[in-house]
Amino acid sequence: MKKLYNYFFFNTLILSTLISISTISWFTAWIGLEINLLSMIPLIKTHKNKYSTEASIKYFIVQAMASALLLFSILLFMNSTYNHLIFPSNISMMINTALMLKMGAAPFHFWLPEVISGINWNMAFILLTWQKIAPMILLFYSIYVSMFLSIIIIMSSIISGIQGLNQMCLRKIMAYSSINHISWMISSMISSLNTWIYYFFIYCIINFNIMSILYIYKIFYINQLNKLFSDNKKTKIMFMMNFLSLGGLPPFLGFLPKWISIHMLIKNNFMSLSFLLIIFSLISLYFYTRLMLSSLSMKKNESITTMFKTSNLMHLSINFIALLSLFSCMFLTKMF
């Protein structure tokens, strides 16, 4: 019964996203986002504990606020087609604000780390990847390159790097990493939708590699990583490679979409924005590196040990995907 329950809401989650990104009506897109919200809440509450309940309530309140603002903006937009009292740029800024609140871009990110810290790795992966598709595509439809959008991009890059520095919870670190990548995704979207699709696809692959390892070994905090590092050397190397790839360190795969985004920004005369993104991404790369070094230098008795059983096939599949994501960089550069 529980599997049927999850299967139903997971299907409606996918369907609602497809409705939002394929419609030509803003009102239908809003309906799709509401169905998406109603499908996500039961999935978050799959594990009945106080943390998932708290996370689902926070998620519902924030998404409801964003939906109300989006609906109000859509009504203003429909009204502006009959009279020209409201400038389209103002409506575009309101729509952008609602969509950025939904996806968790800074300074509207206050809810994302708190929600992520209360759910399991499966739902965290969905929230950090799939749940960004509909708001991002709708943002592309309403995008208006202005000072407001540039401020959002820069703030997402700065705040995610600074607030991620003192975190011990890996779920919160992944949330702040997601906020940082939102700034890069919006920047790539300014250039073209294809650049964003490419960036998002690689981001999903890297996130899947990292979260699969953390899910299998039931790791939620930095001081649990020592157990992973001391027990399996191959997984340790692959995990470190994927984390550095998430930070965009060359020659790993995560560097490639950032390099393409920078190339497209410079091509479209966004020199200052690309320079600031490069500078502030170093902060994120620093806390990824610090996380790895602190885990490696930790003594065995300082770690929180967890019991786990994994198959060789699972290890093989994770290592294969990680290696594929590492060496794909040299082949994919020929495409651009």
Sequence and secondary structure as in RCSB ss.txt:
>XXXX:A:sequence
MKKLYNYFFFNTLILSTLISISTISWFTAWIGLEINLLSMIPLIKTHKNKYSTEASIKYFIVQAMASALLLFSIL
LFMNSTYNHLIFPSNISMMINTALMLKMGAAPFHFWLPEVISGINWNMAFILLTWQKIAPMILLFYSIYVSMFLS
IIIIMSSIISGIQGLNQMCLRKIMAYSSINHISWMISSMISSLNTWIYYFFIYCIINFNIMSILYIYKIFYINQL
NKLFSDNKKTKIMFMMNFLSLGGLPPFLGFLPKWISIHMLIKNNFMSLSFLLIIFSLISLYFYTRLMLSSLSMKK
NESITTMFKTSNLMHLSINFIALLSLFSCMFLTKMF
>XXXX:A:secstr
 HHHHHHHHHHHHHHHHHHHHH S HHHHHHHHHHHHHHHHHHHTTS SHHHHHHHHHHHHHHHHHHHHHHHHHH
HHHHHTT  SS HHHHHHHHHHHHHHHHT TTS TTHHHHHTTS HHHHHHHHTGGGHHHHHHHHHH   SHHHH
HHHHHHHHHHHHHTTT  BHHHHHHHHHHHHHHHHHHHHHH HHHHHHHHHHHHHHHHHHHHHHHHTT  BGGGH
HHHHHH HHHHHHHHHHHHHHHT TTSTTHHHHHHHHHHHHHTT HHHHHHHHHHHHHHHHHHHHHHHHHHTS G
GGS        HHHHHHHHHHHHHHHHHHHHHGGG 
